[in-house]
Amino acid sequence: MNQFDLSDTGEFETASQRATFRPEPFSSLVEIDVAGASHPGAIRPRNEDHFYIGRFGRFLETLQTNLPADAVPARSDETGCGMIVADGLGGSTAGAEASKLAIISLLNLVLHTPDWILRFDESLMTEEVMLRASERFLHIHQRLREQALEVPGLSGFATTLTLAFSTGDDLFVAHVGDSRAYLMGGGTLQQLTTDHTLVQTMVNQNLISRHEAATHQLRHVLVQALGDTGHELRAEVVKARLEDGNILFLCTDGLTEVVGDDVIRLVLGGDDDAKTMCQRLIDLAIGAGGPDNITVVVARYRFPPSSNSKSETT
C-alpha cells in the first residue's frame, strides 16, 4: 500500500480469536528518532510558539504466576508517540499564552480520557479516535474563549494547533490554522494538512494561483484558529499509514514562509538524525531573514521486518 493512501482496509480477527492468541508485539518495536526545536527568529524579541513531544502507552507486566513460562509474556507493551506545534496570535504575551494554554489543555483532556485506544483492528476504533480529536479541539477552542473573557489583556488571543500521533504504523493528524504537517517517504514530501488561510481559500476557489498565493498580502490571514476569533471551529483530522523510513515533519509558518518545500525535502532526505535536521531547518530560516518565530519537529520511523504486513501484527 502506498504510504500516503488514507484509506484503511483489512480483515479483522473475531473476539474469540483474540482471546485465544496473544498479539505479536508491534508498536513497542517501532523505533522513532524524534526531536523538536523552537526559535524566536531573527527579528521578534519573544517566541509565541510552543511545541511538545511525548510517548504514551500501556503495559502488562507479569509479577507472579504458576502458568507455563511460555503462556504469558513477562511484559507486553503498546506504545505511541505524540507531537504538537502551536503558533500563538494576538501579541507577544497573549500569543505565547494562547499556544501554551492550547497544548496544556490538550494534554489534560488526553489524561482525563479513561480508555486510550492504541490498536486499530476495527474501523470503529479509527472513527472514534478521529471523533475524539475533533471534540478535543472544540473543548480547547472554548477554553481559550473563556480565558479571553476572564483575563484582562487576552482579548482576541488565539493559536494554531497541529497534532500528530502514531501507534505502530497508524498515523493521525489533527489540525487548525496554518502550522503544517508533512510526511516524507521515497523521496516524496507530501503536505498532510491544508492551510486554513484566506489565501488558501482563494486558491481553492481558483481566484488566484499558488504562485500568487506565496506572496499575497493576505496570506497570513487565518479563517480557522483556536481561541477568541469570532469564528466557528472545524478541525481537520486525517489518517495515514506509515512505512519504514518515513519522516514526519511538523512546523509553524515561521519556517514555511521563508523555506520552500524543495529545501525541506532535501534536508529531510539526508542522513542526519532528527535533532540535526531540526537545527539545520532553523538555521536556514534565520539565514533567510527569519521574520517570525520558528518551530519544527522531526520524527524518523524505523519498523521491524515483520511490520511489512499489518495482518501479522493484529
Residue pairs with C-beta under 8 A, 6 or more apart in sequence:
1 241
3 183
3 185
3 186
3 240
3 241
3 242
3 243
3 246
4 183
4 185
4 188
4 190
4 240
5 240
5 241
6 238
6 239
6 240
8 120
8 123
8 126
8 239
8 241
10 310
10 311
10 314
11 311
12 121
12 122
12 314
13 21
13 121
13 314
22 72
22 73
22 76
23 119
23 313
23 314
24 306
24 312
24 313
25 76
25 77
25 313
26 168
26 304
26 306
26 307
26 313
26 314
27 57
27 77
27 78
27 79
27 80
27 118
27 119
27 167
27 168
28 57
28 76
28 77
28 78
28 79
29 303
29 304
29 307
30 79
30 166
30 168
30 169
30 301
30 302
30 303
30 304
30 307
31 301
31 302
31 303
32 81
32 166
32 299
32 300
32 301
32 302
33 273
33 274
33 299
33 300
33 302
34 53
34 81
34 83
34 274
34 297
34 298
34 299
34 300
35 53
35 273
35 274
35 275
35 277
35 278
35 297
35 298
36 51
36 53
36 83
36 85
36 278
36 295
36 296
36 297
36 298
37 275
37 278
37 279
37 281
37 282
37 295
37 296
38 47
38 49
38 50
38 51
38 293
38 294
38 295
38 296
39 47
39 282
39 285
39 286
39 290
39 293
39 294
39 295
40 46
40 47
40 293
40 294
41 47
41 254
41 285
41 286
41 290
41 291
41 292
41 293
41 294
42 286
42 289
42 290
42 291
43 289
43 290
43 291
43 292
44 92
44 291
44 292
44 293
45 92
46 92
46 93
46 96
47 96
47 293
48 87
48 88
48 89
48 92
48 95
48 96
48 98
48 99
48 293
49 85
49 86
49 87
49 88
49 99
49 252
49 254
49 293
49 294
49 295
50 85
50 86
50 88
50 96
50 99
50 100
50 103
50 295
51 83
51 84
51 85
51 86
51 103
51 250
51 295
51 297
52 82
52 83
52 84
52 103
52 107
53 81
53 82
53 83
53 84
53 297
54 81
54 82
54 107
55 79
55 80
55 81
55 82
56 79
56 80
56 81
56 82
56 110
56 116
56 165
57 77
57 78
57 79
57 80
57 118
58 77
58 78
58 116
58 118
59 75
59 76
59 77
59 78
60 73
60 75
60 76
61 74
61 75
62 72
62 73
62 74
62 75
65 72
78 118
78 119
78 167
79 118
79 167
80 118
80 165
80 166
80 167
80 168
81 165
81 166
81 299
82 110
82 163
82 164
82 165
83 163
83 164
83 165
83 248
83 250
83 297
83 299
84 103
84 106
84 161
84 162
84 163
84 164
84 250
85 160
85 161
85 162
85 179
85 250
85 251
85 252
85 295
85 296
85 297
86 98
86 99
86 100
86 102
86 103
86 159
86 160
86 161
86 162
86 179
86 252
87 95
87 99
87 159
87 160
87 177
87 178
87 179
87 252
87 253
87 254
87 293
87 295
88 94
88 95
88 96
88 97
88 98
88 99
88 100
88 157
88 158
88 159
89 95
89 98
89 157
89 158
89 159
89 160
89 222
89 225
89 227
90 98
90 154
90 156
90 157
90 158
90 227
90 228
91 157
93 153
94 153
94 154
94 156
94 157
95 157
95 159
97 147
97 154
97 157
98 144
98 154
98 157
98 158
98 159
98 226
98 227
99 159
99 160
99 161
101 143
101 144
101 147
101 159
102 140
102 144
102 159
102 161
102 226
102 227
103 161
105 139
105 140
105 143
105 144
106 136
106 140
106 161
106 163
109 136
109 139
109 140
110 116
110 136
113 132
117 125
117 128
117 129
118 167
119 125
119 167
119 168
119 314
120 126
120 129
120 167
120 170
121 314
126 170
126 239
129 172
130 172
130 174
130 237
130 239
133 163
133 172
133 174
133 235
133 237
134 174
134 235
134 237
136 174
137 161
137 174
137 176
137 226
137 233
137 235
138 233
138 235
140 161
140 226
141 176
141 226
141 227
141 233
144 157
144 158
144 159
144 226
144 227
144 228
145 227
145 228
147 154
147 157
148 154
148 155
148 156
148 157
148 227
148 228
154 228
155 228
156 228
156 229
157 227
157 228
158 222
158 225
158 226
158 227
158 228
158 229
159 177
159 225
159 226
159 227
160 176
160 177
160 178
160 179
160 222
160 225
160 226
160 252
160 253
161 174
161 175
161 176
161 177
161 179
161 226
162 173
162 174
162 175
162 176
162 177
162 179
162 180
162 181
162 193
162 250
163 173
163 174
163 175
164 171
164 172
164 173
164 174
164 181
164 248
164 250
164 299
165 171
165 172
166 172
166 242
166 248
166 299
166 301
168 242
168 307
168 313
169 241
169 242
169 243
169 303
169 307
169 310
170 239
170 241
170 242
171 183
171 239
171 240
171 241
171 242
171 248
172 237
172 238
172 239
173 181
173 192
173 193
173 236
173 237
173 238
173 239
173 240
174 235
174 236
174 237
175 181
175 193
175 194
175 196
175 235
175 236
175 237
176 196
176 224
176 225
176 226
176 233
176 235
176 236
177 195
177 196
177 222
177 224
177 225
177 226
178 195
178 196
178 197
178 200
178 220
178 222
178 253
179 193
179 250
179 251
179 252
179 253
179 295
180 191
180 192
180 193
180 195
180 250
180 251
180 253
180 256
181 191
181 192
181 193
181 248
181 249
181 250
182 189
182 190
182 191
182 192
182 248
182 249
182 250
182 251
182 261
182 264
182 268
183 189
183 190
183 192
183 240
183 242
183 246
183 247
183 248
183 249
184 190
184 246
184 247
184 248
184 249
184 265
184 268
184 269
185 243
185 245
185 246
185 247
186 245
187 265
187 269
189 261
189 264
189 265
189 268
191 261
192 238
192 240
193 236
193 238
194 200
194 236
196 222
196 223
196 224
196 225
196 236
197 218
197 219
197 220
197 221
197 222
197 223
198 218
198 221
198 222
198 223
199 208
199 213
199 216
199 218
199 219
199 221
200 213
201 223
202 208
202 213
202 216
203 209
203 210
203 213
208 216
213 219
220 253
222 229
223 231
224 231
224 233
224 234
225 231
226 233
242 248
242 301
242 303
243 301
243 303
244 301
244 302
244 303
244 307
244 308
245 300
245 301
245 302
246 300
246 301
247 268
247 298
247 299
247 300
247 301
248 297
248 298
248 299
248 301
249 264
249 268
249 296
249 297
249 298
249 299
250 296
250 297
251 281
251 294
251 295
251 296
251 297
252 292
252 293
252 294
252 295
252 296
253 292
254 285
254 290
254 291
254 292
254 293
254 294
254 295
255 264
255 281
255 282
255 285
255 294
255 295
255 296
256 264
257 291
257 292
258 284
258 285
258 288
258 289
258 290
258 291
259 281
259 284
259 285
259 288
263 284
264 281
267 277
267 280
267 281
267 284
268 277
268 298
270 277
272 280
273 300
274 298
274 299
274 300
277 298
278 296
278 297
278 298
281 294
281 296
281 298
282 294
282 296
285 294
286 294
306 312
306 313
307 313
